[in-house]
Amino acid sequence: MALQSLQITALTAMRARDVSRPTREQQEGADARPLRDEMPRREPRRGDRPRGEPRRG
């Protein structure tokens, strides 16, 4: 209910936009890393087993 009376001014909106913007270093780092879809799939570690498969032993 309290959120219905909340008014966002232009100044508040501009501040929120500036805060959420990454720094130049953060942006360059993100641009240098491959996207998740572009990364090769990792091989399962030894000892890992698919879900639902009972443990042998």
Buried (B, 14 or more C-beta within 10 A) or exposed (E): EEEEEEEEEEEEEEEEEEEEEEEEEEEEEEEEEEEEEEEEEEEEEEEEEEEEEEEEE
